[in-house]
Amino acid sequence: LGKALPQAAVLCQPTTHLTTYVSYSESLSLGNEAPYWTSNGGTTLAPLLARQAEAGVKYAWSDALSLAAALYRLRQPYQFARPDGTAEGFTFVQQGNEVHTGLELNAAGQVTDNLRLTASLNLIRARAESSGAPAYEGHQVVNVPRLRTAIHADYRLPFAPALSVLGGWRYASSNIATPDGRERVPAYHVFDLGLRYTTQWRSHPLVARLGMDNVFNRFYWRDTGSSGGDSYLFPGAPRLARLSLTVAF
C-alpha cells in the first residue's frame, strides 16, 4: 500500500533583484509509541501525514545586502495522552491537528567595509485544534516558543585586516513544558563571542577560529519535550570554548 506525497513550487522573478515563490509539500513520519502508563501502552500509532504551504519573497538589494520573508502553515495529526475513564486514566491517541503558522524574516548585509551583520526572526503560533481535550488547546504546544531571534556580527579590525571579531545574540521566548500549558520555562538570552584569523600556510589558505559560546555562562532551558510519555526539560550548554584550524588544499 503506497501513499503519494506531492511537492510543488512556483517561482516568479518580476525584477532582477526580487524573487517570489509559493510552495506546497506533504511528508510522512513515524507515529509515536504509546507510553507504558496509558491504556494502550506499547502501541505504535499510525504514520503522521504533514501538509505544509509556504509563500515567500527574497530581495537582493545589492551584492552586499539581501532580505527575505516567508509565511508558512504546517498541519499534522496531534498525538497526545488523552484523559479518559480507563483504568490507567489516559489513552494515547491521534486526534485533531497540530497547526503551526509562522512568519520568518532574514537579513544579511555588509554594513561597512569591515562589518557584516546577519539577523533572523521567527514568529510562530502553534496550536492543538479539535483534540477533544480543551485543556490542551488555546495555548502554544510543547517546545515551540512564540519568538526566536538571533543576530550575528563579523567585524574585521581595520588595523589588523587578517583578524576579525565575531559576536552573536540568541533569544527565545517562554516555552510551554506540559501539554496542558500549566508549566513553562522562562525566556532566555545567550551571547557568543569569537575571533577569526586568516593567513597562508605553504601557499594554502589557513583559518584559525577561537569561539566562546554562552559567554556569561547563563543557565537556561534550551528545550522542553517528552520521552516515553514523561515530560523533560533540557538545559542549554554552559560556557564552551572551541578552537579550530582549517586549511584549504
ROLUM-573382 format. One record per residue (C-alpha): residue number from 1; x, y, z. Coordinates in Angstrom, 1 decimal. Layout:
N
R num      u      v      w
R NUM      X      Y      Z
...
% end
This chain:
249
R num      u      v      w
R   1    0.0    0.0    0.0
R   2    1.6    3.3   -1.2
R   3    1.0    6.9   -0.5
R   4    1.6    9.8   -2.9
R   5    3.4   12.7   -1.4
R   6    3.1   15.7   -3.8
R   7    5.5   18.6   -3.8
R   8    5.2   21.7   -5.9
R   9    6.7   25.1   -6.1
R  10    6.3   28.1   -8.3
R  11    8.9   30.9   -8.5
R  12    8.5   34.3  -10.1
R  13   11.2   37.0  -10.6
R  14    9.4   40.2  -11.5
R  15   12.7   42.2  -11.3
R  16   16.4   41.3  -11.3
R  17   16.6   41.8   -7.5
R  18   13.2   40.4   -6.5
R  19   12.1   36.8   -6.3
R  20    8.8   35.5   -5.0
R  21    7.6   31.9   -4.5
R  22    4.8   29.7   -3.3
R  23    5.2   26.0   -2.4
R  24    3.3   23.0   -1.1
R  25    4.5   19.7    0.2
R  26    3.4   16.6    2.0
R  27    5.5   14.3    4.1
R  28    5.2   11.1    6.2
R  29    6.8   10.4    9.6
R  30    6.5    7.5   12.0
R  31    3.8    7.7   14.6
R  32    4.9    7.7   18.3
R  33    4.7    4.7   20.6
R  34    2.1    5.0   23.4
R  35    3.7    5.4   26.8
R  36    3.6    2.4   29.2
R  37    1.3    4.2   31.6
R  38   -1.6    4.6   29.1
R  39   -4.3    2.1   28.4
R  40   -2.7    1.2   25.0
R  41    0.9    1.3   26.2
R  42    3.4   -0.1   23.6
R  43    1.1    0.5   20.7
R  44    2.6    2.5   17.8
R  45    0.2    4.9   16.2
R  46   -0.4    5.4   12.5
R  47    2.2    7.4   10.5
R  48    1.8   11.2   10.5
R  49    0.9   12.9    7.3
R  50    2.1   16.5    7.4
R  51    1.0   19.2    4.9
R  52    2.9   22.5    4.6
R  53    2.2   25.6    2.4
R  54    4.6   28.5    2.2
R  55    4.9   31.8    0.4
R  56    7.9   34.0    0.5
R  57    9.8   36.8   -1.0
R  58   13.6   37.4   -1.4
R  59   15.1   40.8   -2.3
R  60   18.8   41.3   -3.2
R  61   19.1   45.0   -2.6
R  62   22.7   44.7   -3.8
R  63   25.6   42.3   -3.7
R  64   26.1   43.4   -0.1
R  65   22.5   43.2    1.2
R  66   19.8   40.6    1.0
R  67   16.4   40.4    2.7
R  68   13.9   37.5    2.9
R  69   10.5   36.9    4.3
R  70    8.3   33.8    4.4
R  71    4.8   32.9    5.7
R  72    4.1   29.2    6.3
R  73    1.5   26.9    7.7
R  74    2.1   23.3    8.8
R  75   -0.7   20.9    9.7
R  76   -0.3   17.4   11.0
R  77   -2.3   15.0   13.3
R  78   -2.0   15.8   17.0
R  79   -0.6   12.9   19.2
R  80   -1.2   13.0   23.0
R  81   -2.3   11.1   26.1
R  82   -6.0   11.9   26.3
R  83   -7.6   11.8   29.7
R  84  -10.4    9.3   29.8
R  85  -12.3    6.8   32.0
R  86   -9.9    3.8   31.5
R  87   -8.2    2.2   34.5
R  88   -5.0    3.9   33.6
R  89   -6.7    7.3   33.2
R  90   -5.2    8.0   29.7
R  91   -5.2    6.6   26.2
R  92   -2.5    7.7   23.7
R  93   -4.3    8.9   20.5
R  94   -4.1   10.8   17.3
R  95   -7.0   13.2   17.4
R  96   -7.4   16.7   15.9
R  97   -4.5   18.6   14.4
R  98   -1.3   20.4   15.4
R  99   -1.2   23.6   13.4
R 100    1.9   25.8   13.1
R 101    1.5   29.2   11.4
R 102    4.7   31.3   11.2
R 103    6.5   34.3    9.9
R 104   10.2   34.1    9.2
R 105   12.4   37.2    8.5
R 106   16.1   37.1    7.5
R 107   18.6   39.8    6.6
R 108   22.2   39.7    5.7
R 109   24.3   42.7    4.9
R 110   27.7   44.4    4.6
R 111   27.1   47.4    6.8
R 112   30.6   48.8    6.2
R 113   33.7   47.6    4.5
R 114   34.6   45.9    7.8
R 115   31.3   45.0    9.4
R 116   28.8   42.3    8.2
R 117   25.6   41.5   10.1
R 118   23.1   38.7    9.8
R 119   19.8   38.6   11.6
R 120   16.8   36.3   11.8
R 121   13.4   36.4   13.5
R 122   10.8   33.6   13.6
R 123    7.3   34.2   15.0
R 124    5.2   31.0   15.4
R 125    1.6   30.3   16.5
R 126    1.4   26.6   17.3
R 127   -1.9   25.2   18.5
R 128   -3.7   21.9   19.0
R 129   -7.1   22.0   17.4
R 130  -10.2   19.7   17.7
R 131   -8.3   17.4   20.1
R 132  -11.4   16.8   22.3
R 133   -9.3   17.8   25.3
R 134  -10.0   21.5   26.0
R 135   -7.1   21.9   28.5
R 136   -4.6   21.1   25.7
R 137   -5.9   23.8   23.3
R 138   -5.8   27.6   23.4
R 139   -2.0   27.8   24.0
R 140    1.3   27.0   22.4
R 141    2.1   23.3   22.0
R 142    5.1   21.9   23.9
R 143    8.6   23.1   22.8
R 144    7.5   25.8   20.3
R 145    8.4   29.3   21.6
R 146    6.4   32.1   20.1
R 147    9.5   34.0   19.2
R 148   13.1   33.1   18.3
R 149   15.6   35.7   17.1
R 150   19.3   35.9   16.5
R 151   21.9   38.5   15.4
R 152   25.5   37.7   14.4
R 153   28.2   40.2   13.7
R 154   31.5   39.8   11.8
R 155   33.9   42.8   12.3
R 156   37.3   42.9   10.6
R 157   39.7   45.0   12.5
R 158   41.0   48.0   10.4
R 159   44.4   47.9   12.0
R 160   44.7   44.1   11.6
R 161   42.8   43.0    8.4
R 162   43.6   39.3    9.0
R 163   41.9   39.4   12.3
R 164   38.1   39.5   12.8
R 165   35.9   39.8   15.9
R 166   32.8   37.7   15.9
R 167   29.7   38.2   18.1
R 168   26.2   36.8   18.4
R 169   23.0   37.1   20.4
R 170   20.3   34.4   20.6
R 171   16.9   34.8   22.2
R 172   13.9   32.5   22.7
R 173   10.7   33.5   24.4
R 174    9.0   31.5   27.2
R 175    8.4   27.8   26.3
R 176    5.5   25.5   27.2
R 177    6.7   22.4   29.0
R 178    3.4   20.3   29.5
R 179    0.5   19.6   27.1
R 180   -2.0   21.4   29.4
R 181    0.2   24.6   29.3
R 182    0.4   24.9   33.1
R 183    4.2   24.6   33.2
R 184    6.6   26.6   31.2
R 185   10.2   27.6   31.2
R 186   11.3   31.2   31.1
R 187   12.7   33.1   28.1
R 188   16.5   33.3   27.7
R 189   19.2   35.4   26.1
R 190   22.6   33.9   25.2
R 191   25.7   35.8   24.0
R 192   28.6   34.4   22.0
R 193   32.0   35.8   21.1
R 194   34.8   34.7   18.9
R 195   38.0   35.6   16.9
R 196   38.9   34.5   13.4
R 197   42.4   34.8   11.9
R 198   43.1   34.3    8.2
R 199   46.6   33.7    6.8
R 200   48.6   31.5    4.5
R 201   50.4   28.3    5.2
R 202   52.7   27.0    2.5
R 203   50.6   28.8   -0.1
R 204   47.4   27.3    1.3
R 205   44.7   29.4    2.9
R 206   44.6   28.8    6.7
R 207   41.8   30.0    9.0
R 208   42.1   29.8   12.8
R 209   38.9   30.3   14.9
R 210   38.5   30.7   18.6
R 211   34.9   30.8   19.8
R 212   33.2   31.0   23.2
R 213   29.5   30.2   23.3
R 214   27.4   31.4   26.2
R 215   30.0   33.9   27.3
R 216   28.2   34.8   30.5
R 217   27.7   31.2   31.4
R 218   23.9   31.7   31.7
R 219   21.8   28.7   32.8
R 220   18.7   28.3   30.6
R 221   16.3   25.6   29.5
R 222   17.0   25.1   25.8
R 223   14.1   22.7   25.0
R 224   11.1   21.1   26.6
R 225    9.7   17.8   25.5
R 226    8.8   14.2   26.4
R 227   10.3   10.7   26.2
R 228    8.3    7.6   26.9
R 229    5.3    9.9   27.7
R 230    7.2   11.6   30.6
R 231    7.9   15.4   30.3
R 232   11.5   16.6   30.4
R 233   13.4   19.8   30.4
R 234   16.7   20.0   28.5
R 235   19.3   22.6   29.8
R 236   21.4   24.6   27.4
R 237   25.2   24.2   27.2
R 238   27.2   26.1   29.7
R 239   30.1   28.4   28.7
R 240   32.0   26.5   26.0
R 241   35.3   27.4   24.3
R 242   36.2   26.0   20.9
R 243   39.4   26.2   18.8
R 244   39.7   25.1   15.2
R 245   42.1   25.3   12.3
R 246   41.1   24.9    8.7
R 247   43.5   24.5    5.8
R 248   42.3   24.5    2.2
R 249   44.3   22.3   -0.3
% end
